[in-house]
Amino acid sequence: MEYMKKYEEWLNNPYFDEETKKELWCIYDNEKEIEERFYKELEFGTGGLRGIIGAGTNRINKYIVRKATQGLSNYLLKEIDNAKKKGVVIAFDSRYKSPEFAREAALVLGGNGIKAYVFESLRTTPELSFSVRELKAAGGIVITASHNPPEYNGYKVYGEDGGQLVPKYAKKVIEEIRKIQDYSQVNYINEQEAKDKDLLYIIGEEIDRKYIDMVKSLALRKDVIEKTKDFKIVYTPLHGTGAMIVKKVLTEAGFKNFFPVKEQEVPDSNFSTVESPNPEQHDAFNMAIELAEKVHADIIIGTDPDCDRVGVVVKNKEGKYEVLTGNQTGALLTDYILSSMESIPKNSVIIKTIVTSELGSRIAESYGVETINTLTGFKFIGEKIKEFEENGDRNFLFGYEESYGYLTGTSVRDKDAVISSLLIAEMAAYYKLKGMTLLDGLEHLYEKFGYYREDLKSMVLKGKEGLEKIGRIMDNLRNNQQLQIGEIKIHIIRDYLIGRAKFVDNGREEALDLPKSNVLHFTLEDGSWIAIRPSGTEPKIKIYFSAIGENKEQAEKKLNKIKKHILRRIDEIE
């Protein structure tokens, strides 16, 4: 068995240290665990490498980081002019082993003669993106597993433009990694040698200042902040990198009443005060809501560990704090940004993903702004911004996805929870001046454009068996397509794996103008839709639901019927 062969190799190869071997000896009698750790190589997904920390080829550890960085180095030296001098920027978050993995990556870059700019301490993912552009580097690396559970860590790669590598470039990096058959092929130097050769630079405060000033420049209505001196914000970084910068940005912007959740300001690789450090999970806001009730906060803002996603909580008419969905926040920001502009430039666009609500598109259309859809993953939004910049044919205004990621401006090419926190706070203050909350603003949008209700079901299916189940579910749904969901007929079936859209009523087909991806999307006759895809970063299959109604009750009733039908179908497959 191949996985046993690899296991024995790691045990006996002198390249691997005693700590690693000790961990592997502990599973000597557990063949199932050995198989899980060695049955495959950890692969690049939606955001690079991501996996459980531990010894093995299907785990993330210093050897996998070294190998990935050697592959990246080989790619940069082949593809990027003057890559050695331009260098690579490295940031890391509060997760277990993040500083160590950042150091390993820097020393492999140094071993290949490539300069590494490493942040002195924790920094956000969006600041990494900004820094690649600011330093005119050949690329970037951020060590993070975003909002995953504590046992995970990851390795995301960024290109010269500051955006995550899209598939056509990631594929080349993967090819270089696969060529490395022996870990001894990895070029590696020690830290002192890297410094002596001017291949290791520590960066921090100077870049922070430039980034903060850039974020503050994106405020839309600075007068609003000045007029709402009693506006109160509770903020939680969920033990992550946001603690380094969000408070600084918001207070410098003029917000006076800022209340951080003290217990969650402390970087903690165990994320010990939350079940999951994910602002998409309502329970993550429990401590923030307790504080908000004490100080009578107008809004709660929470960011994930690497501070690229942001969640929002506001008080409803009953005085209870209510968590907004990513779709709701995205719609509100779309309207706020467009309504705040004195004049909207020609050929302006917003960008969203194919699994994001259409409410934002309707809002943009009312301002004469086009909406462009991309595949899931903010890297595809960043790719579009780069394309517009090169062609000069479109003007990017705003990009967002349902999973709590938003961006305005072009200095960053990834979702940015620091920029978003500033705009969300400003937007909430604006509504307060009008005697409204964000929920009131959302209701106004529903009344104007229709009631949109969305939901997401994530099915966790871990390990090799889980991967096989996900494959069976997708194959069955793809090969045994139905003509209606409940009482509503299916209008269009989009299969992004084959790149075709089929119109059910007449059988007409047309090509999809997006890269191929394992996603199925069913649009119903009334505009409701369902999308199903395996996650690129977690052992999950995700099912997205969207329903439209003339009122809240009708939309929710329709949504529940659609969910019930699809989930029953998936249960039947298994």
Backbone torsions as a table, in degrees:
resi	resn	phi	psi	omega
1	MET	NA	130.9	-172.9
2	GLU	-62.1	-39.2	-177.8
3	TYR	-66.2	-32.8	177.3
4	MET	-69.9	-35.4	178.4
5	LYS	-63.4	-43.3	179.0
6	LYS	-67.2	-39.3	178.1
7	TYR	-59.2	-47.6	-179.9
8	GLU	-62.8	-36.8	179.7
9	GLU	-62.6	-44.3	179.5
10	TRP	-65.4	-33.4	178.9
11	LEU	-69.4	-33.6	-170.5
12	ASN	-104.3	-15.6	-177.4
13	ASN	-76.3	123.4	-179.2
14	PRO	-64.6	-12.7	179.2
15	TYR	-64.4	-33.3	-176.7
16	PHE	-86.5	137.1	-173.3
17	ASP	-75.9	169.8	-174.9
18	GLU	-67.6	-32.6	177.9
19	GLU	-61.5	-43.2	178.2
20	THR	-64.2	-45.2	-178.6
21	LYS	-65.7	-36.2	178.1
22	LYS	-62.3	-42.1	177.8
23	GLU	-62.3	-40.1	-178.8
24	LEU	-72.4	-33.7	176.8
25	TRP	-63.4	-28.8	-179.3
26	CYS	-66.6	-16.9	179.7
27	ILE	-111.9	18.0	-174.4
28	TYR	-55.6	-35.0	-178.0
29	ASP	-97.2	10.7	-177.1
30	ASN	-118.0	84.6	-175.2
31	GLU	-63.4	-33.1	179.1
32	LYS	-61.9	-43.9	179.2
33	GLU	-67.5	-38.8	177.5
34	ILE	-61.1	-44.6	179.3
35	GLU	-61.0	-45.0	-179.5
36	GLU	-60.4	-35.7	-176.9
37	ARG	-81.3	-23.2	-170.9
38	PHE	-127.5	2.7	-175.4
39	TYR	-72.6	-15.3	176.7
40	LYS	-156.1	171.9	173.7
41	GLU	-88.4	142.8	174.0
42	LEU	-60.9	128.7	-171.0
43	GLU	-108.8	156.0	171.6
44	PHE	-69.4	133.2	177.0
45	GLY	-120.4	-141.4	-178.5
46	THR	-59.4	-33.9	-176.7
47	GLY	-131.4	39.4	179.6
48	GLY	91.3	-148.5	178.3
49	LEU	-81.2	140.3	171.2
50	ARG	-155.1	132.3	-179.2
51	GLY	-169.7	177.6	177.5
52	ILE	-72.4	138.3	179.6
53	ILE	-72.3	130.7	179.0
54	GLY	161.7	173.7	179.5
55	ALA	-79.0	142.0	178.8
56	GLY	131.4	162.0	-178.8
57	THR	-74.7	-24.4	178.8
58	ASN	-101.6	28.0	176.3
59	ARG	-131.1	164.1	174.0
60	ILE	-100.5	128.6	-177.7
61	ASN	-155.6	177.8	-174.1
62	LYS	-64.8	-28.1	-179.4
63	TYR	-73.9	-38.9	176.4
64	ILE	-66.9	-39.3	176.7
65	VAL	-63.2	-43.8	178.1
66	ARG	-60.5	-46.9	-177.9
67	LYS	-63.0	-43.9	178.6
68	ALA	-61.6	-40.6	-178.1
69	THR	-71.0	-33.2	175.2
70	GLN	-65.1	-42.7	176.7
71	GLY	-61.2	-43.4	177.9
72	LEU	-62.7	-42.7	179.4
73	SER	-59.9	-45.2	178.9
74	ASN	-60.6	-40.5	177.9
75	TYR	-63.3	-48.9	-177.2
76	LEU	-61.6	-42.4	-178.4
77	LEU	-66.6	-28.1	178.4
78	LYS	-84.5	-37.2	-167.3
79	GLU	-104.1	-24.5	-172.8
80	ILE	-112.3	121.5	178.4
81	ASP	-61.8	134.6	175.4
82	ASN	58.6	33.9	-175.8
83	ALA	-60.2	-36.0	-177.8
84	LYS	-61.0	-45.0	-178.0
85	LYS	-75.0	-39.7	-179.1
86	LYS	-62.8	-42.1	176.2
87	GLY	79.5	-179.0	-178.3
88	VAL	-131.2	135.8	177.7
89	VAL	-93.5	138.0	-178.6
90	ILE	-126.7	128.3	174.2
91	ALA	-124.2	161.2	179.1
92	PHE	-149.7	157.1	-176.8
93	ASP	-105.6	-160.7	-172.7
94	SER	-90.4	7.3	-176.3
95	ARG	-72.9	159.8	176.1
96	TYR	-57.7	130.4	177.9
97	LYS	75.9	-0.7	-178.2
98	SER	-58.9	-48.9	178.5
99	PRO	-60.6	-39.5	-179.3
100	GLU	-65.0	-43.1	180.0
101	PHE	-66.3	-36.2	177.4
102	ALA	-62.9	-42.0	178.9
103	ARG	-64.2	-43.7	179.2
104	GLU	-59.7	-44.0	179.8
105	ALA	-61.6	-43.1	-178.9
106	ALA	-62.1	-38.9	-175.6
107	LEU	-77.7	-24.7	171.5
108	VAL	-73.9	-42.8	174.7
109	LEU	-56.0	-46.3	178.2
110	GLY	-59.6	-38.8	177.9
111	GLY	-62.5	-21.0	177.7
112	ASN	-102.6	10.6	177.4
113	GLY	77.4	14.4	-178.1
114	ILE	-100.8	127.7	180.0
115	LYS	-65.0	138.8	176.7
116	ALA	-118.9	128.4	172.8
117	TYR	-102.4	109.7	-175.7
118	VAL	-112.5	129.5	177.7
119	PHE	-65.1	143.9	-175.9
120	GLU	-65.0	-28.3	-179.9
121	SER	-155.9	-167.9	-175.9
122	LEU	-53.0	137.1	173.7
123	ARG	-143.7	157.1	-177.5
124	THR	-76.0	155.9	175.2
125	THR	-60.8	-45.4	179.2
126	PRO	-61.8	-32.6	176.7
127	GLU	-67.7	-31.9	174.0
128	LEU	-60.3	-47.0	179.0
129	SER	-59.0	-46.1	177.9
130	PHE	-59.6	-42.3	-174.8
131	SER	-67.5	-36.7	176.8
132	VAL	-57.7	-43.7	-179.8
133	ARG	-71.6	-43.3	-177.5
134	GLU	-63.2	-40.5	-178.2
135	LEU	-89.5	-1.4	-178.9
136	LYS	53.5	44.6	-177.7
137	ALA	-79.3	165.9	178.1
138	ALA	-77.3	-17.8	-179.4
139	GLY	175.4	-173.4	-179.1
140	GLY	-149.0	157.0	175.0
141	ILE	-133.2	136.0	170.5
142	VAL	-127.1	130.4	178.8
143	ILE	-93.5	107.0	-178.4
144	THR	-165.1	155.7	168.3
145	ALA	-120.1	25.4	175.5
146	SER	52.8	-119.0	-174.3
147	HIS	-101.1	12.7	-179.8
148	ASN	-65.6	165.7	177.2
149	PRO	-59.0	165.0	-173.4
150	PRO	-59.7	-27.0	-175.8
151	GLU	-75.7	-5.1	-177.8
152	TYR	-98.4	153.2	162.8
153	ASN	-145.8	173.0	-175.1
154	GLY	-156.3	179.3	-171.5
155	TYR	-148.0	103.8	-178.9
156	LYS	-105.3	139.9	-177.2
157	VAL	-113.0	137.8	-178.9
158	TYR	-121.1	147.0	179.1
159	GLY	-90.0	-175.1	-178.1
160	GLU	-59.2	-29.6	-177.6
161	ASP	-80.3	-3.6	-178.3
162	GLY	87.3	2.0	177.7
163	GLY	-97.1	153.3	174.4
164	GLN	-59.3	147.1	179.3
165	LEU	-62.1	126.1	175.3
166	VAL	-82.9	166.3	-170.5
167	PRO	-51.4	-39.7	-175.4
168	LYS	-65.0	-28.0	176.8
169	TYR	-91.4	-39.6	177.8
170	ALA	-59.3	-36.1	179.6
171	LYS	-59.7	-38.8	179.6
172	LYS	-68.6	-38.4	176.9
173	VAL	-64.4	-44.3	179.4
174	ILE	-59.4	-42.0	178.4
175	GLU	-60.3	-40.4	178.6
176	GLU	-67.3	-38.9	178.4
177	ILE	-63.6	-42.1	-178.3
178	ARG	-66.3	-24.6	178.7
179	LYS	-69.4	-19.6	-177.3
180	ILE	-83.2	99.3	-176.5
181	GLN	-90.4	-19.1	-176.2
182	ASP	-131.7	130.7	-178.5
183	TYR	-63.2	-19.7	178.1
184	SER	-71.6	-9.9	175.6
185	GLN	-75.8	-10.3	180.0
186	VAL	-76.2	127.2	176.4
187	ASN	-84.9	130.3	-171.1
188	TYR	-149.1	134.3	175.0
189	ILE	-125.9	164.8	178.8
190	ASN	-84.3	168.7	-172.9
191	GLU	-63.1	-41.8	-178.6
192	GLN	-64.5	-40.6	178.3
193	GLU	-64.0	-39.8	178.5
194	ALA	-61.4	-42.1	178.7
195	LYS	-68.7	-42.5	-179.6
196	ASP	-61.7	-32.3	-179.2
197	LYS	-92.6	9.4	-178.2
198	ASP	56.6	40.3	178.9
199	LEU	-109.0	0.3	179.3
200	LEU	-134.6	116.7	178.8
201	TYR	-119.8	133.4	176.1
202	ILE	-96.3	127.9	-177.6
203	ILE	-122.4	163.6	-179.8
204	GLY	-178.6	-98.1	-166.8
205	GLU	-57.5	-40.4	-177.4
206	GLU	-63.9	-42.8	177.5
207	ILE	-68.3	-40.6	178.0
208	ASP	-53.7	-46.2	-176.3
209	ARG	-62.2	-43.1	179.4
210	LYS	-65.3	-40.0	179.4
211	TYR	-65.8	-46.7	179.9
212	ILE	-59.4	-44.4	-179.9
213	ASP	-63.7	-38.2	177.1
214	MET	-62.4	-46.9	-179.4
215	VAL	-60.0	-47.0	-178.5
216	LYS	-61.2	-31.0	-179.7
217	SER	-67.4	-15.2	-178.0
218	LEU	-88.9	-0.7	175.7
219	ALA	-59.1	141.1	-174.5
220	LEU	-100.0	-34.9	-177.3
221	ARG	-135.5	77.4	-176.8
222	LYS	-61.7	-26.9	179.4
223	ASP	-65.9	-30.0	179.4
224	VAL	-62.5	-43.3	-179.1
225	ILE	-62.6	-40.4	-179.5
226	GLU	-67.1	-32.2	-175.6
227	LYS	-83.7	-14.6	-176.2
228	THR	-114.6	64.1	-176.6
229	LYS	-68.8	-19.4	-179.8
230	ASP	-93.2	4.6	-178.6
231	PHE	-71.1	128.0	-173.8
232	LYS	-115.6	131.7	-178.7
233	ILE	-119.8	127.8	167.2
234	VAL	-101.9	134.5	-176.9
235	TYR	-130.9	137.7	172.5
236	THR	-130.1	128.3	174.4
237	PRO	-89.1	2.2	-179.4
238	LEU	51.2	44.8	176.6
239	HIS	69.3	17.7	-174.2
240	GLY	-112.8	-161.6	-171.4
241	THR	-72.8	-17.4	179.8
242	GLY	-59.1	-26.8	179.1
243	ALA	-60.3	-23.8	-177.9
244	MET	-73.4	-23.4	-164.4
245	ILE	-144.4	-28.2	-174.2
246	VAL	-62.8	-46.5	178.7
247	LYS	-58.7	-43.2	-178.9
248	LYS	-60.6	-46.1	-179.2
249	VAL	-63.2	-48.4	-174.7
250	LEU	-69.5	-38.6	179.8
251	THR	-72.4	-38.4	175.9
252	GLU	-65.6	-30.5	178.8
253	ALA	-71.8	-17.0	175.4
254	GLY	122.3	-1.4	178.0
255	PHE	-77.1	120.3	-172.1
256	LYS	-92.2	-32.8	-174.2
257	ASN	-103.1	84.0	-174.8
258	PHE	-117.5	120.8	-174.5
259	PHE	-121.1	99.5	177.2
260	PRO	-77.6	149.3	172.7
261	VAL	-78.7	102.3	-169.7
262	LYS	-55.9	-43.1	-176.6
263	GLU	-62.8	-29.0	-176.0
264	GLN	-99.2	1.9	172.2
265	GLU	-76.5	-20.8	-176.4
266	VAL	-78.3	122.6	175.6
267	PRO	-58.6	132.1	-174.0
268	ASP	-150.1	111.4	-177.5
269	SER	-67.3	-16.2	177.6
270	ASN	-92.4	-9.3	-177.4
271	PHE	46.5	52.6	-164.8
272	SER	-68.1	-16.2	-179.5
273	THR	-94.8	-1.5	-178.7
274	VAL	-133.6	153.2	174.6
275	GLU	-71.7	-37.3	178.1
276	SER	-145.2	132.1	-178.8
277	PRO	-81.7	53.2	-171.4
278	ASN	-126.6	114.9	179.7
279	PRO	-65.0	-9.7	172.9
280	GLU	-73.8	-20.9	178.9
281	GLN	-92.0	119.8	-174.5
282	HIS	-59.5	-33.4	-178.6
283	ASP	-62.7	-22.6	179.8
284	ALA	-63.1	-18.3	-177.4
285	PHE	-97.4	6.0	-174.9
286	ASN	-55.7	-48.9	-178.6
287	MET	-68.0	-37.1	179.0
288	ALA	-65.5	-38.5	179.1
289	ILE	-66.8	-39.6	176.3
290	GLU	-57.8	-44.7	178.6
291	LEU	-66.9	-41.7	-179.0
292	ALA	-61.0	-38.5	178.9
293	GLU	-65.6	-34.1	179.7
294	LYS	-70.5	-41.6	-173.9
295	VAL	-98.6	0.3	-178.8
296	HIS	57.9	52.0	-177.9
297	ALA	-69.0	147.5	175.2
298	ASP	-79.8	-31.2	-174.6
299	ILE	-152.9	149.7	172.2
300	ILE	-116.9	133.8	176.6
301	ILE	-122.0	133.4	178.4
302	GLY	-134.1	135.1	179.0
303	THR	-117.2	153.5	-179.2
304	ASP	-80.8	174.7	-171.2
305	PRO	-55.1	-36.2	179.2
306	ASP	-99.8	6.3	170.2
307	CYS	61.3	40.2	170.6
308	ASP	-107.2	-17.6	176.9
309	ARG	-112.3	147.5	-179.4
310	VAL	-138.5	136.5	176.2
311	GLY	-112.7	154.3	-175.5
312	VAL	-129.7	137.2	177.1
313	VAL	-128.2	131.7	179.9
314	VAL	-132.1	160.9	-178.5
315	LYS	-84.6	132.6	178.3
316	ASN	-91.8	-176.5	-175.8
317	LYS	-63.2	-26.1	179.4
318	GLU	-84.2	-0.2	179.8
319	GLY	85.0	7.9	179.0
320	LYS	-96.8	147.9	178.9
321	TYR	-83.5	130.2	-173.7
322	GLU	-121.6	130.7	-178.8
323	VAL	-83.3	126.5	175.6
324	LEU	-79.4	149.9	173.4
325	THR	-81.4	165.1	176.3
326	GLY	-62.1	-36.6	177.5
327	ASN	-64.0	-40.8	-179.6
328	GLN	-66.5	-46.4	178.5
329	THR	-62.4	-40.2	178.6
330	GLY	-62.6	-40.8	178.2
331	ALA	-65.3	-44.5	179.0
332	LEU	-61.2	-43.7	179.7
333	LEU	-66.7	-38.5	177.0
334	THR	-56.9	-49.4	-179.4
335	ASP	-65.6	-42.7	-177.1
336	TYR	-64.8	-45.6	-178.8
337	ILE	-63.5	-47.5	-177.2
338	LEU	-68.6	-37.6	-179.5
339	SER	-72.7	-19.1	-178.3
340	SER	-86.4	-9.7	-177.2
341	MET	-86.2	130.3	179.0
342	GLU	-64.2	-40.3	173.8
343	SER	-146.7	139.8	-178.6
344	ILE	-96.1	121.4	-178.8
345	PRO	-59.2	152.8	176.6
346	LYS	-62.3	152.3	177.3
347	ASN	60.8	28.5	177.2
348	SER	-78.6	147.7	-179.1
349	VAL	-139.4	154.3	160.4
350	ILE	-111.5	157.3	-179.3
351	ILE	-127.0	135.2	175.1
352	LYS	-139.5	173.3	-180.0
353	THR	-95.2	165.1	-176.9
354	ILE	-68.1	-14.0	179.0
355	VAL	-104.9	14.5	179.2
356	THR	-100.4	145.6	-177.3
357	SER	-51.6	148.4	176.9
358	GLU	-83.1	-2.6	179.8
359	LEU	-59.7	-41.9	178.0
360	GLY	-59.7	-37.8	178.0
361	SER	-63.2	-41.9	179.5
362	ARG	-63.9	-41.4	179.2
363	ILE	-63.7	-48.4	-179.8
364	ALA	-59.1	-42.5	179.7
365	GLU	-58.2	-36.5	-179.3
366	SER	-67.3	-19.5	176.2
367	TYR	-99.3	4.7	-178.7
368	GLY	77.1	24.7	-177.5
369	VAL	-109.7	133.0	-179.8
370	GLU	-77.9	148.7	173.1
371	THR	-112.1	131.9	175.7
372	ILE	-112.2	134.4	178.4
373	ASN	-99.3	143.7	173.9
374	THR	-127.5	171.2	170.8
375	LEU	-65.2	165.0	177.4
376	THR	-64.1	137.8	-177.7
377	GLY	119.0	122.9	-174.5
378	PHE	-67.8	-15.9	178.4
379	LYS	-61.0	-29.8	-180.0
380	PHE	-74.5	-29.6	173.6
381	ILE	-69.1	-43.5	176.3
382	GLY	-60.4	-37.6	178.7
383	GLU	-62.4	-40.3	178.9
384	LYS	-65.0	-41.3	178.9
385	ILE	-59.8	-43.3	178.4
386	LYS	-61.8	-42.4	179.6
387	GLU	-61.6	-44.3	178.8
388	PHE	-63.1	-40.2	-179.0
389	GLU	-63.0	-42.4	-178.4
390	GLU	-72.4	-38.8	-176.3
391	ASN	-87.5	-25.8	-178.6
392	GLY	67.6	21.4	-174.3
393	ASP	-103.3	-11.8	-179.3
394	ARG	-135.8	156.6	178.2
395	ASN	-118.6	110.3	-177.9
396	PHE	-75.8	128.2	178.5
397	LEU	-109.8	-41.1	-173.1
398	PHE	-162.9	141.0	175.3
399	GLY	-133.4	142.7	179.1
400	TYR	-158.8	163.2	175.7
401	GLU	-138.1	158.1	-174.0
402	GLU	-63.8	-21.0	-176.2
403	SER	-87.9	40.2	168.1
404	TYR	71.0	27.8	178.2
405	GLY	-115.5	131.0	-175.1
406	TYR	-142.4	152.2	177.4
407	LEU	-153.9	135.3	164.8
408	THR	-130.8	160.4	-172.5
409	GLY	78.6	167.3	-177.3
410	THR	-122.3	11.0	179.0
411	SER	-76.4	-20.8	175.8
412	VAL	-118.1	146.7	-178.7
413	ARG	-122.1	31.4	175.3
414	ASP	-145.6	166.1	176.9
415	LYS	-58.9	142.6	-170.3
416	ASP	-135.3	106.6	-178.3
417	ALA	-77.1	-14.6	177.3
418	VAL	-76.7	-51.7	175.1
419	ILE	-57.6	-45.6	-176.5
420	SER	-64.2	-38.9	179.0
421	SER	-60.8	-41.5	178.6
422	LEU	-63.4	-47.5	-177.6
423	LEU	-68.8	-36.6	178.7
424	ILE	-65.7	-44.4	178.4
425	ALA	-62.5	-44.1	179.1
426	GLU	-62.9	-42.9	-180.0
427	MET	-62.8	-43.4	179.6
428	ALA	-65.0	-38.1	177.1
429	ALA	-65.0	-38.7	177.8
430	TYR	-60.5	-46.3	178.5
431	TYR	-65.6	-35.6	179.3
432	LYS	-62.4	-38.7	177.2
433	LEU	-60.9	-28.0	178.9
434	LYS	-90.0	4.2	-178.6
435	GLY	75.9	26.4	-176.1
436	MET	-128.3	160.0	170.1
437	THR	-106.0	173.9	175.6
438	LEU	-61.8	-32.3	177.3
439	LEU	-65.4	-37.7	175.7
440	ASP	-64.1	-41.4	178.2
441	GLY	-63.3	-38.3	178.8
442	LEU	-66.2	-42.2	178.5
443	GLU	-60.3	-39.6	177.6
444	HIS	-60.7	-41.2	178.7
445	LEU	-66.3	-40.3	177.7
446	TYR	-62.1	-43.7	-179.7
447	GLU	-61.7	-32.7	-176.9
448	LYS	-83.9	-38.3	-170.2
449	PHE	-116.0	-4.2	-176.5
450	GLY	106.9	154.7	-177.4
451	TYR	-89.0	115.4	-179.5
452	TYR	-105.8	130.9	176.2
453	ARG	-129.5	128.9	-178.4
454	GLU	-125.9	157.8	174.7
455	ASP	-153.4	162.2	178.9
456	LEU	-135.6	131.3	173.8
457	LYS	-114.6	119.7	177.4
458	SER	-109.1	122.0	178.2
459	MET	-102.9	113.7	-179.4
460	VAL	-81.2	121.3	-179.6
461	LEU	-133.8	92.9	-169.8
462	LYS	-83.1	157.0	170.6
463	GLY	72.1	-169.8	-177.5
464	LYS	-62.2	-44.0	-179.8
465	GLU	-62.9	-39.6	178.8
466	GLY	-63.8	-40.6	178.6
467	LEU	-61.9	-40.3	178.8
468	GLU	-67.1	-38.7	177.4
469	LYS	-63.2	-43.7	179.1
470	ILE	-59.8	-41.4	177.9
471	GLY	-61.6	-41.6	-180.0
472	ARG	-65.5	-41.5	-179.5
473	ILE	-61.8	-48.1	-178.7
474	MET	-64.4	-41.8	-179.9
475	ASP	-62.3	-43.0	-178.3
476	ASN	-65.4	-45.9	-179.8
477	LEU	-64.8	-33.2	-178.7
478	ARG	-74.0	-39.4	-172.6
479	ASN	-95.6	-10.8	-179.7
480	ASN	-128.9	63.6	-173.7
481	GLN	-77.3	141.4	179.0
482	GLN	-97.4	165.9	-177.3
483	LEU	-99.5	-13.1	176.3
484	GLN	-154.1	158.3	177.7
485	ILE	-113.2	107.0	-174.0
486	GLY	64.7	-123.7	-178.6
487	GLU	-93.9	-4.1	-173.9
488	ILE	-104.4	129.3	179.8
489	LYS	-72.8	146.5	174.2
490	ILE	-78.9	131.5	-178.8
491	HIS	-94.8	-50.2	-177.7
492	ILE	-134.0	134.8	172.4
493	ILE	-110.7	117.0	178.2
494	ARG	-107.5	120.5	176.9
495	ASP	-111.9	102.9	-175.1
496	TYR	-76.7	-10.9	177.1
497	LEU	-73.5	-36.7	177.1
498	ILE	-100.2	-7.3	176.6
499	GLY	71.7	35.1	-178.7
500	ARG	-131.4	146.8	172.2
501	ALA	-115.7	134.0	-179.1
502	LYS	-118.6	127.8	176.3
503	PHE	-89.8	114.2	-168.6
504	VAL	-64.8	-37.6	-173.6
505	ASP	-66.4	-32.6	-178.2
506	ASN	-125.5	-0.5	177.0
507	GLY	78.2	2.4	179.7
508	ARG	-64.8	143.2	178.5
509	GLU	-125.0	151.4	174.5
510	GLU	-146.6	157.5	-178.4
511	ALA	-75.6	147.8	174.7
512	LEU	-96.3	131.1	-175.2
513	ASP	-90.8	54.9	177.6
514	LEU	-144.1	156.3	177.1
515	PRO	-59.1	154.3	-179.8
516	LYS	-71.1	137.7	-178.5
517	SER	-155.8	151.0	-176.1
518	ASN	-79.0	74.6	-178.9
519	VAL	-134.5	135.6	171.5
520	LEU	-113.2	134.0	-177.2
521	HIS	-133.8	121.9	-179.2
522	PHE	-113.3	115.8	175.4
523	THR	-97.6	128.0	-179.4
524	LEU	-90.2	167.4	-174.9
525	GLU	-61.8	-28.3	-178.1
526	ASP	-91.3	4.6	-179.8
527	GLY	96.3	-11.1	173.0
528	SER	-66.5	161.2	-180.0
529	TRP	-155.9	163.5	175.7
530	ILE	-134.1	139.0	174.4
531	ALA	-131.9	142.8	-177.8
532	ILE	-133.8	131.1	178.7
533	ARG	-156.2	148.8	169.4
534	PRO	-73.1	144.1	175.4
535	SER	-68.7	144.7	177.0
536	GLY	-88.3	-9.1	-174.4
537	THR	-125.7	-10.5	-176.2
538	GLU	-137.7	158.5	179.0
539	PRO	-78.0	67.8	-174.0
540	LYS	-139.3	155.0	162.5
541	ILE	-113.3	133.8	-174.3
542	LYS	-113.0	133.0	177.7
543	ILE	-119.5	119.5	-177.7
544	TYR	-103.9	138.3	-179.2
545	PHE	-127.0	139.9	174.6
546	SER	-142.9	131.5	178.9
547	ALA	-130.5	148.5	179.4
548	ILE	-123.3	135.5	177.9
549	GLY	-140.1	169.8	178.2
550	GLU	-77.5	-20.0	176.2
551	ASN	-147.7	172.7	-175.9
552	LYS	-59.9	-45.4	-176.0
553	GLU	-63.6	-43.0	-179.5
554	GLN	-65.2	-42.2	-179.5
555	ALA	-64.4	-42.4	-179.0
556	GLU	-68.3	-39.2	178.4
557	LYS	-62.4	-43.7	179.4
558	LYS	-65.3	-42.4	179.5
559	LEU	-60.0	-44.5	-179.1
560	ASN	-64.0	-37.0	178.6
561	LYS	-66.5	-43.4	180.0
562	ILE	-63.8	-45.0	179.6
563	LYS	-60.2	-47.3	-178.0
564	LYS	-58.8	-43.3	-177.9
565	HIS	-63.6	-49.4	-175.4
566	ILE	-68.8	-43.3	-178.4
567	LEU	-67.4	-34.1	175.1
568	ARG	-65.1	-40.0	178.7
569	ARG	-61.4	-42.8	179.9
570	ILE	-67.5	-38.9	176.1
571	ASP	-59.8	-40.3	179.9
572	GLU	-64.7	-35.5	178.4
573	ILE	-62.9	-40.2	-177.3
574	GLU	-86.6	NA	NA
